C-alpha cells in the first residue's frame, strides 16, 4: 500500500493514538488501512480473514529472484495484450475482511470487461483474474487461508511458486473450486483465462528465461491470443 501522509496522520501516530500494526491483530479493513498508513517502517502487510500478517524481510534467492522472473514473463504478455494490465505488490480490496498485497496481479481492464475497478484513492477493488504469490516463509498462508479467500472471491487463476521446494502450482477456478492445471506433454501450461499466456514450467524453475520467453512468444503468436485481443478491443 502506498502511504500518503498528512500532518494529522503524523500527529496521531506520534501521539500514540493508533496502536502499532502487528501480526495477529484482528481488525476491520478500515482500521487496518489506518494503522498501515501510519506504520512507515512496515513495507508489506496484509489482512486475511480479518487477521493481520506483517511480512518478514525478503531474501533474494527465495523471493526476489523468482519474483523478478514472474514479472518478466507477465510483463511481456501485458505489453503485447491491449486491455490487460499488470501490477506488482498492489493492495487489493477483495472484501470487508480481506485486503491482500499479492506479489503480482494480471487483470483485464475495467473498460475491457474485467472484474476489478480502481477506487477513488487509487487501489484495486474486486478480484483480479490472475494472482501470483511467491511462497517462501508465507507458504502455509498462501496455500491455506489465502487460497480459500481467492477462491471465494472468484479469482479465476491462482499461481503459487513454492520457492523452497522449487515447484509451481497453477490453479483454475472451475465450478466454484480450484483445480490444479498440469503441464501438457510439451511441458507447457496454457492459461484458460488469458489466451496466449503460456508457461514453460521447468524452464522458469531453472532460470532459463530465454526459453520461457520463447514459449511465451509462441503463445502470443497464436490465433487464440489474436482473437482475445480483438474481443477486448470491442468491449
PEMO-V69573 format. One record per pair of residues at least 24 apart in sequence whose C-alpha atoms are under 7 Angstrom apart, sorted by the first residue. I is the first residue (numbers start at 1). GAP is how many residues later the second one is. If there is no record, write none. Layout:
BEGIN
i->I gap->GAP
i->I gap->GAP
END
This chain:
BEGIN
i->1 gap->89
i->1 gap->90
i->3 gap->34
i->9 gap->29
i->13 gap->25
i->22 gap->30
i->22 gap->32
i->23 gap->29
i->23 gap->30
i->23 gap->31
i->24 gap->27
i->24 gap->28
i->24 gap->29
i->25 gap->26
i->25 gap->27
i->26 gap->24
i->26 gap->25
i->26 gap->26
i->27 gap->24
i->28 gap->69
i->29 gap->67
i->29 gap->68
i->46 gap->53
i->46 gap->54
i->46 gap->55
i->47 gap->50
i->47 gap->51
i->47 gap->52
i->47 gap->53
i->48 gap->49
i->48 gap->50
i->48 gap->51
i->48 gap->52
i->48 gap->98
i->49 gap->48
i->49 gap->49
i->50 gap->47
i->50 gap->48
i->62 gap->74
i->62 gap->101
i->62 gap->102
i->63 gap->71
i->63 gap->73
i->67 gap->67
i->73 gap->140
i->77 gap->120
i->81 gap->148
i->82 gap->147
i->83 gap->25
i->83 gap->26
i->83 gap->29
i->83 gap->149
i->83 gap->150
i->84 gap->24
i->84 gap->25
i->85 gap->24
i->91 gap->32
i->91 gap->33
i->92 gap->31
i->92 gap->32
i->92 gap->33
i->93 gap->31
i->93 gap->32
i->93 gap->33
i->94 gap->31
i->94 gap->32
i->94 gap->33
i->94 gap->59
i->102 gap->29
i->102 gap->30
i->102 gap->31
i->103 gap->29
i->103 gap->30
i->103 gap->31
i->104 gap->27
i->104 gap->28
i->104 gap->29
i->105 gap->25
i->105 gap->26
i->105 gap->27
i->106 gap->24
i->106 gap->25
i->111 gap->124
i->112 gap->120
i->112 gap->121
i->112 gap->123
i->113 gap->122
i->127 gap->26
i->127 gap->27
i->127 gap->28
i->128 gap->27
i->129 gap->26
i->129 gap->27
i->129 gap->28
i->130 gap->25
i->130 gap->26
i->130 gap->27
i->130 gap->28
i->131 gap->26
i->131 gap->27
i->131 gap->28
i->132 gap->26
i->132 gap->27
i->132 gap->28
i->133 gap->26
i->133 gap->27
i->133 gap->28
i->134 gap->26
i->134 gap->27
i->134 gap->28
i->134 gap->29
i->135 gap->25
i->135 gap->26
i->135 gap->27
i->135 gap->28
i->136 gap->26
i->136 gap->27
i->136 gap->28
i->151 gap->26
i->151 gap->27
i->166 gap->39
i->195 gap->29
i->195 gap->30
i->195 gap->33
i->196 gap->24
i->196 gap->26
i->196 gap->28
i->196 gap->29
END
